[in-house]
Amino acid sequence: MSHVYVLTNQHQQFLSKSGEWLDGREPNKLFRSEHKDIAINQMFEANTRDVSLRIELLQCALNIKAQPSIPEEALGEQSATPGDPEIEPGAPEEMPPEEPPELEPQPQPEVAPEQAPEVAPSQAPDETPAQPGEHKSESESAA
């Protein structure tokens, strides 16, 4: 085994064995696999936990301690607080949410209310429906 695969994201952080994203300066804590298919499976699992990440495989040579030797250009700059993603240069600053402008109440148009239409009472049926327990036979209703 002369190389291993590690996972890195767009913030130049590396996936650890415990599933956290680290800066990669401690290679003994990083997830690594000598098999590309296992590393790809791990990449999909990590991406399902956070779909906003852009995860890539990085092939690294092994050092004398059999740990991945991370290239300096992959490590990026040392961030002020470990674990926080770096702010990209030229990224717009976050602005506080603007308060909605105060709206003036709109005058309601004056409309005379319409009168409800009169409903004529319906005529009572000639026969009343049978109550529970009452049984009408055809011979009784014919009589």
TAJO-V601948 format. One line per field, one symbol per residue. phi: phi as a letter, one per 20 degrees, with the letter a starting at -180 (. if undefined). burial: I if it has 9 or more other ideal C-beta (glycine too) atoms within 8 Angstrom, else O. A space follows every 10 residues. Layout:
phi = ???
burial = ???
This chain:
phi = .dbcdcdcdf eldcfefene ddfnfdffee fbbedfffff fffffffffb fefdececec feefemdfef fgfefmefef cfneffeffn ffffdfffff ffeefefefe cfffffffdf ffffffdeff egnecddfff fff
burial = OOIIIIIIIO OIIIIIOOOO IIIIOOIOOI IIIOOOOOII OIIOOIIOOO OOIOIOIIOI OIIOOOIIII OOOIIOOOOO OOOOOIOOOO OOOOOOOOOO OOOOOOOOOO OOOOOOOOOO OOOOOOOOOO OOOOOOOOOO OOO
